[in-house]
Amino acid sequence: MSEAWRIQTRLVHGGIERSELGENAEALFLTSGFRYLCAEDAADRFADRQPGYMYSRLANPTVRMFERRLALLEGAEEAAATATGMAAVNAVLMAQLKAGDRVVASRVLFGSCHYILTEVLPRFGIEVALVDGADLEAWEEALSRPAAAVFFETPANPNLELVDIAAVAGLAHAAGARVIVDNVFATPLLQRPFEHGADLVVYSATKHIDGQGRCLGGAILCDGAFRKDVLQPYLKHTGPALSPFNAWVMLKGLETFSLRVAQHGAGALQLARFLEEHQGVERVLYPGLPSHPQHDLARRQMSGSGSLIAFRTGGGQERAFAVLNRLRLIGISNNLGDAKSLITHPATTTHQRFPAEERAALGIGDDLLRLSVGLEDPLDLLEDLDRALAR
């Protein structure tokens, strides 16, 4: 029946596995291990001859409910939950790659993703090529040689650059590569990467999925064979397991997920339009604005523009910091997707490890701010920004 349910119903009821007590809310199995009725049962479970749980590093009923609900939401065969979003990114790459493999990735990435690709993978003899994510000719050239994996964010952190998922997926598959899409900014409600040819999708569940700044978590969406044959052995033996408590919190967060994402998007569009007209702002980057250089692509592959806005204040870091320090409602934080509106200065926080010249080439200037629009009344946020941006 769950396969026929619509999205909002899946977000409330999907994946529930009730105990014999018949609880209404999802049960929290806050346990590290499980007991067996006899020694034979233990032997059979470890030999995969009997279904059941053994150890929460391997599987846990609450975590499994969260995974099933995410898979139903995404339209994927399987989901694997991890302790953080970066654990998901690391696992999806390391589980499948080996020395001699080649990865092609977009150049604009979250700082930690960039570190894994440019610092960690090369230590193991994996070649990594970075390209301009918006340039299909650059993708075509990079994928004219065989590759094992392609990785990109769309929209990208922090400048909301888009990648044409379908076009890159076609090139990648011709080169023999699996396509991995980091869909955090768009969420599965506003962008469906599998429908455009992606093979794997990753999330930081810490962001919109939790949505209230409480817990860390991550997820990998995939087909059943990849989960069983490639991902599960890596997760089993390296241990980036999601806490059952965090899984329970995120299960409850998913119940209001679509309501929150809709409110985020409506507020963000209103604020993006306001910022674009403000004399204290030099440029606004938001996929929902016609001025975004890839607005047409956003309309093709996204059903909404999301909660993130990037904008330039002009005047370098000094002016950007002055704007941040005059805010009274919007909080300074590197997190995003929260019920509370948050703003950060990427050049000195999330992307500070990039050399200054590389940041400049990527459009991450010293005056760039990234705003995550929360659930407050947009007029209060507008007034806070107006006051802070006054020259």
N, C-alpha and C positions, 0 to 999 in steps of 0.2 A: 504493500500500500504506500510506503514512504516514497517509492519511485514516482508515483503519480501526484504527490503533494506539490503544491506551489512553494516558492521560496520562503515566504514568511512562515508557513506551517512547518516546513523543514527546520527552520531556525528555532522553533519552539519544541517540536516533538521528535526531530530526527535523531536516530541513534540511541534512544533510551533503552536501557536494559534493566528492568526492575527485578529486585530480589523477591524472595517468597513473602516478604512483608508488605509488598504492594505500595511502596512509597510513591508519592506524587512527584516531588522534586527529585532530581537525579541524586543517587546515593554517592556519598563521599567515602571511598575505600582508602582511608589513610593508613595504609599498612605497607611495610617493606616486603613481607613475604606471605606465603600461603601454606596451609597444611594439607596433608594427604591422608586419606582414610587408611591406607596401608602402604607398605614399601613398594608393592607392585605398581600402585598408582603413580608413585613418584617416578619409578623407572620408566613407565609408559609415557608420562608427560615429557620427560627429558628426551625420550627417543621419538617424540612426535607421533606416538601411537594413540594418544588420548588427548582430547582437547581440554583446556583449562589453564589456569594461571599458576605461575611458579614463583616469580620474583618481580617486583615493580620496576626494576630496571629493564626487564624484558617486555612486560605488558601488565596493565592494571585496568580493572573494569571502568573506573572513572575516566582514565585517559582514553580508553578505547571508545567510550561514548563520545568524547570530544572528537576523536579522529573520524568516527563514522558520520557525525553531524557535519564536519567540515567537508568530507568527501561528497555527501549529499548536496551541500551548498555549491560546491565547485563543479559538480558533474563529473567527478573523477571516480575511478574504481577504488582507489585506496588513498589513505592519508597516514602520515607518520608524524607524531608530535615530538617536539624536542624542547629542551630546557630554555632556549632563547632563539631569536631569529637568526643570529649569527651561527649558532650550532646547526641550524637547518641549512644555511648556505655552505658551511664547511662540510657537512655530511653529504649533501647532494653532489658535491664535487669530488671529495676524497673517496667516497664509496665506489665510484665508477672509473676514476682515472688511474693511470699507471705511468711509470717512466717511459718517455718517448711519445706520449700523447700530446696533442695540441689543442689549445682552447682559444677561441676568439670571443672577445667581450667588448662591450661598449666602454668608452673611456670615462664617461661621467658616471660615477658610482659612489655609493656611501663609502666613507673612509675605510671602514673595516672590511667591506667587500673588496675594495681596491687592494688592501693589504694581503688578503688571502690569495688573490690572483697574482699579484706582482711580487710578493715576498715569500709566501708559503709554498705555493705550487712549484715555482722554479727550483726550490731546494730538492725536490723529488724528481727532477729531470723532466718536468712538464713545461712545454713551451706555451707562452701566453702572448697573444697578439691583441692589442687594444686598437679600436677604431672609433671614429666619430659615429655615434649611434644614429644620427639623423641622416647620414650619408649612405645611400644604398649602393653607390659605386664603390665606396670603401669596403662595405660588407662583401660585395661581389668579388673584389680583388682578394680580400683576406680569405674568403672561402673558395677560391679557385684551387686551393690545396686541401687535402684531406684534413679533417678535424674530428675530435672526439666529442667536443661539447661547445655550445655557444651559450653565453650568459649575458643578460642585460636586465636593467630596470626600466620600466616605462609606466608612468612618468618617472624620470630619474631624480635622484636626490643630489643636490638641492634645487637645480634650476628648471625642473619640470620638462626637460627634453624628452621627446617621444621617440620610440622605435617602432617601425612598421612591422608588427609581429608576423603577419602572414608572409610578407615579402622576404624577411630574414629567415623565417622558418623554411621556406622553399629553397633558398640558397644553402642553408645549413644541412637540410636532409640530403641534398644532392652531394654534399661533401662528406656525408656519413656521420654527421654530428647530431647529438640530442640537444634540443633547445630548452634552456632553463630560463624562466621568466620570474623575476622578483616583482610581484604584483602588489606590494605593500601600499603604495600611494593610492592606487586605484581601488583596491579591495575586490573580492570576487563579486560584489554586487554591481560594480560599475565597469568591470572589464573581465572578459572570459577568455583567457589566453589559450585554453585547449581548443576553443572553437576557431582559433586563427592558426592552429598548427603547432602550438607548444607541446612539448613532451613532459615537462616537469614544471611545477609552479611552487614557489617558496614564499613564505610569509613570516614576518615578525608578528606573532599574535599579541605581543606586548602593545601594539599600536591599536588600530580600530577594533580588533576582535575583542580584546579586553575592554578598551575604550574608556577606562576610568582611572588609568594610572596606577593600577594595583599590583599586577603580576607580570613576570617575565614568561615568555613562551614563544615557540616557533612551530612551523609546520611545513611538511613537504607533501605535495599532492602528486600522485603518479598512478600508473597502471598496476594491476595486481602482480604481474611478473617482476617488475622492477622492485616493488616493495619486498617480495619474497626472496628473490634471488640475488639482488644487488644491495639494497638498502638495509634490510633486516639484519644480515650478518654483521655489517659495519656498526649499526646502532647497538646491537646486542653486546658486542665485545668492547666498544669504546665508551658506552654509557652516557650519552647526552640526554638522559631521560627527563621528561617533563614531570614535575611534582604532581601527584594526584590532587592536592589542594588547588594548585594553579589551574589544573584542567577543570576542576569543578567551578571555580570562579569564572573561567572563560566560557564554560557551558552556559552559565547564567547570563553572561554578557552577550552571547549570541542571540538570546531571546529578543533583545532590543536592538540588534545590530542594524537591521534595515531602517528602523525609525531614526536611529542616530545618524547613519550615513546620509540619509535624505536631509536631515536638519543641518548637518555639517555643510553639505553641498549648497543648499539654499543660502546659508549665511556667507559662505566663501564667495559665491558669485556676486552677492550684493557688495561685499567688501572689495572684491577685485575691481568692480566697476567704479566704486568710490575712489580707490587708490589711483586708478588710471587717470582720473580727472584732477587729482590733487596736485597743487603747485609744488608741494614738498617732495614729490616722487618723480624720479627720472624715467623709470620703466617698470612695468608690471608684466609678470609671466604667469599666466593662468590658462590652462587649455580651453576653458569655457569662453574666453574672450576672442573675438575675431582677430585681435592684434597678435595673438600667439602665432609664431611662425609655422606651427603645425596644427592649427585649429581644424583644418579639414580632415587630417588624419585622426585627430581626437574624436571628431564626430563619427568617423567610420568605425573605429574599434572600441570606443568607450560609450556607455550609456549615460554617463554623467562625468563631471569634471573634478569631483573630489573636494577635499578639505584643505589642500595645501596651496599657498600662494607664495611666489617669490617676487620680491620687488627691490629696486635699487633706489637708495635715498640720495645719491650724489654726495660729494664731499668726503669720500673715503671712509676709513674706519672711524675717524673722529666724529663725523656726522652720524654714522650708523649707531655708534655707541650712545651718542646724545639722545637719539630717538628712543633707543631701548631703555635708557635710564629715566626717561620722562613718562614711560607707560605706568599706569596705576592698576589697570584691570588685567591686561594681558601679561602673563608671566614669562620670564626669561628661562627657557629650558630647552635642552636638545631633544626632548621627547616629542612625539606627535600623535595625532589620532585620539587625543584625550577629550573628555567632556569639557575641560577647561582650555581656553585658548592659550597657545604657547608660541613663543617666537625665539629664534636663535640667529646668531651671526656665524654662518658656516665657516668662513675663513679662519676663525679663531677657535672653533669648536669641532664640529663633525668632520671638517675637511682641513684641519690645521696641519696635518702631516704632509699634505701636498706642497711641493715647492711653490713659491709665490708666482713664478712665471708660468707654471703649469695651471695653477688656479686661474690666473688671468686668461690663459688660452681656452679654458673650459667655461669661461663666463662666470666664475665664482669670484667676483670682485670684492674688494674690501668694503664696499658699500652695499653688498647684497644681504638681504634679510629673508629668512624663510618663516612664514607665518602658518601655523596650524590652527584653523578656525574651529572653535569649540561649539558648545551648545548654549552659550549665553544669548541674550537678545542682541541681534546684529547692530541695533542702534547704539547700544552701550559700547560695543566694540568700536564702532565707527567714531564715536565721540572720543574714545581713548586714543585712537590712532590720530585723529585730527589734532588733538592737543599735543601729542608727542611729535608730530611732523611739522608743526608750525616753525617757520624759520625766524 
